[in-house]
Amino acid sequence: EVQLVESGGGLVQPGGSLRLSCAASGFTFSNYRMSWVRQAPGKGLEWVSGINSGGGSTSYADSVKGRFTISRDNAKNPLYLQMNSLEPEGTAVYFCRENTVGYWGQGTQVTVSS
């Protein structure tokens, strides 16, 4: 059974940092491109960042470029999203997604508020 389980969300003040993790199982994680996608309250899904299967190529939405860093550990199967300089607009449920078949996690809530 394929599982993607996000963790690391929470409440953080503006300007703060969080590191999200996504534990993958049930498929060969190292073979697949992965992404982080978020959904803010009352809004649609927004792609945040992507990483290729080997981890050597990454891409970011303009809204997070320079502040967020995506990475992966193909030996241990987690996907990460380091989020720095968080802004209130970053409040959302963050999902990890496998790009080819379309597996999704259940999401982790990030709230940026003072």
C-alpha positions as CSV (number, residue, x, y, z in Angstrom):
1,E,0.0,0.0,0.0
2,V,1.4,3.4,-1.0
3,Q,1.6,5.9,1.8
4,L,2.8,9.5,2.0
5,V,2.6,10.9,5.5
6,E,3.5,14.5,6.1
7,S,4.6,15.9,9.4
8,G,6.2,19.0,10.9
9,G,3.4,21.5,10.5
10,G,2.3,23.8,13.3
11,L,1.9,27.4,14.4
12,V,4.8,29.7,13.7
13,Q,5.2,33.5,13.9
14,P,5.9,35.6,10.8
15,G,9.5,35.4,10.0
16,G,9.9,32.0,11.6
17,S,10.9,28.6,10.1
18,L,9.5,25.1,9.9
19,R,10.7,21.9,8.3
20,L,8.1,19.6,6.8
21,S,8.8,16.0,6.2
22,C,7.0,13.4,4.1
23,A,7.6,9.8,4.8
24,A,7.0,7.6,1.7
25,S,6.4,3.9,1.6
26,G,4.9,1.3,-0.7
27,F,6.7,2.4,-3.8
28,T,10.2,2.9,-5.0
29,F,10.6,6.4,-3.8
30,S,14.0,7.0,-5.4
31,N,12.5,6.5,-8.9
32,Y,10.0,9.3,-8.8
33,R,9.8,13.1,-9.0
34,M,8.1,14.6,-6.0
35,S,6.4,17.9,-5.2
36,W,5.0,19.9,-2.4
37,V,1.6,21.5,-3.0
38,R,-0.4,23.7,-0.6
39,Q,-3.9,24.8,-0.2
40,A,-4.7,28.0,1.7
41,P,-8.1,28.5,3.4
42,G,-10.8,29.1,0.8
43,K,-8.4,28.8,-2.1
44,G,-7.3,26.3,-4.7
45,L,-4.2,24.1,-4.8
46,E,-0.9,25.9,-5.4
47,W,2.2,24.0,-6.5
48,V,5.1,25.1,-4.2
49,S,8.2,23.1,-5.2
50,G,9.4,20.1,-7.1
51,I,12.4,17.8,-7.1
52,N,13.6,15.2,-9.5
53,S,14.2,11.6,-8.6
54,G,17.8,12.0,-7.8
55,G,17.5,15.2,-5.9
56,G,19.8,17.2,-8.1
57,S,17.2,19.3,-9.8
58,T,14.7,21.5,-7.9
59,S,12.2,24.1,-8.8
60,Y,10.1,26.6,-6.9
61,A,7.1,28.8,-7.2
62,D,8.0,32.5,-7.4
63,S,6.2,33.1,-4.1
64,V,8.6,30.9,-2.2
65,K,11.8,31.1,-4.1
66,G,14.8,32.0,-1.9
67,R,12.9,31.1,1.2
68,F,11.9,27.5,0.8
69,T,14.2,24.5,0.1
70,I,13.1,21.1,-1.1
71,S,15.3,18.1,-0.5
72,R,15.0,14.3,-0.3
73,D,16.9,11.4,1.2
74,N,16.6,8.5,-1.2
75,A,18.2,6.1,1.3
76,K,15.6,6.7,4.0
77,N,12.7,7.8,1.8
78,P,11.7,11.1,3.3
79,L,11.0,14.3,1.3
80,Y,11.6,17.6,3.1
81,L,10.6,21.2,2.8
82,Q,12.6,23.7,4.7
83,M,10.5,26.9,5.0
84,N,12.2,30.1,6.2
85,S,11.0,33.6,6.6
86,L,7.4,32.4,6.7
87,E,4.7,34.9,5.9
88,P,1.0,34.9,6.9
89,E,0.3,34.1,3.2
90,G,2.0,30.8,3.9
91,T,-0.8,29.6,6.0
92,A,-2.1,26.5,4.3
93,V,-2.3,22.7,4.4
94,Y,0.8,21.4,2.8
95,F,0.7,18.1,0.8
96,C,3.5,16.0,-0.6
97,R,2.7,14.5,-4.0
98,E,4.3,11.8,-6.2
99,N,4.2,13.4,-9.7
100,T,3.9,10.4,-12.0
101,V,1.0,8.3,-10.7
102,G,-0.4,11.1,-8.5
103,Y,-0.1,9.7,-5.0
104,W,-0.9,12.3,-2.3
105,G,-0.4,12.5,1.4
106,Q,-3.1,13.7,3.9
107,G,-1.4,17.0,4.4
108,T,0.0,18.9,7.4
109,Q,-1.4,22.3,8.6
110,V,1.0,25.3,8.7
111,T,-0.3,28.4,10.3
112,V,1.7,31.6,10.2
113,S,0.4,34.1,12.7
114,S,1.5,36.3,15.5
